[in-house]
Amino acid sequence: MQSTYSTMGSSKTAILSGRKLIDLRSDTVTRPTAGMYDAMMSAPVGDDVYGDDESVNRLELSVAELLGKEASLFVSSGTQSNLIAVLGHCARGDELITGDDYHIYIDEAGGPSVLGGIAMCALPTDHLGALTIAQVEAAIKPDDIHCPVSRLLCLENTVHGKAQSPDQLKSLADTARAAGLMTHLDGARLMNASVALGQAPKKMAEPFDSVSLCLSKGLGAPVGTVLSGTKAFIRRARRDRKLLGGGTRQAGILAAAGSYALDNHIERLTDDHFNAKRLAEGLSTIDRLKISQQTNMVFISPSDGRQAELQSYLSDHGIVISAGVPSIRLVVHLDVNEDDLGRIIDAIKKFYQ
Ligand SMILES: Cc1ncc(COP(=O)(O)O)c(C=O)c1O
């Protein structure tokens, strides 16, 4: 099947057979809006490896300010940001403690172990994506020659769309810090959590030594993540970014898209959350589906196990999903509007008729 791109509304949107293609696989699929393209086109740039790209510098300063940290670094992806953070906090033979369904453990190709010689201790998370103080305490290794050195606690927010409260994360971070560990937050979707809980980004970031914030997910930028922490940590991170081949030159074109996203797309995340809720409600009358929703993600678990058939049926109707088992994740984002919700609900209802 062939798709083309055309301008619809403010966004470049994929069109399939004259109809808008609705892509629910992730919030990473969004295309820059017209305003974002304008910001990219007019971005002042320099060579960021020399530190003189004005647009990158502006973005780094504004994220540090947003999260209440001393400094920030613009990097190419969430994966690179987490890896740079881990390399900054840990040495070979150290261990990081994290959740068994957190991205850093299951979806980043084992980077900390492969490239950093860092062991990963993954603790089972509960149905809300959380860890407990008791779990973290029990996982921190004694000073024993048989053990790796527990050096870092890595948490995540949101976890598969579930917002983690800053107080709860603070109690985990405090536990780690009391035992001499550093703390890192994978905040790929931290702004979704902040908006959903009505808590300031600074408060969400406060318990952590370093925080990774993605611009290319719900915020709608095409590329980029910003890693924040102390000045000394970011100085080291800049070296590790270079080591990993992530030093780029006129990166201001991309940083400008990120700044535009921060200036224009944080508050509107409430629209995505509202639309995700409406989608979940619209599907709730289908008795073969178990549904859960938080922030911008709706999970549907079909009792008949026909995920692949549903995927193919929706694809024929211009709706793209991943056929997850047991749950299918439907992600609502900048390029999904109210009309689209009606189309999605109708198509899924028809499939189950
Ligand atoms: C929670 C979380 N952390 C990190 C990442 C990695 O981001 P990237 O795809 O930019 O490497 C993702 C990607 O979806 C994610 O969901």
The ligand as a Gaussian input file, in Angstrom:
#p B3LYP/6-31G(d) Opt

LIG

0 1
 C       10.459000       5.449000      28.495000
 C       11.388000       5.564000      27.335000
 N       12.675000       5.857000      27.557000
 C       13.562000       5.976000      26.556000
 C       13.161000       5.805000      25.249000
 C       14.207000       5.872000      24.162000
 O       13.997000       6.929000      23.323000
 P       14.611000       6.916000      21.831000
 O       13.679000       6.105000      21.012000
 O       14.627000       8.369000      21.480000
 O       15.961000       6.326000      21.908000
 C       11.832000       5.501000      24.959000
 C       11.398000       5.318000      23.564000
 O       10.253000       5.142000      23.245000
 C       10.925000       5.372000      26.031000
 O        9.633000       5.057000      25.820000

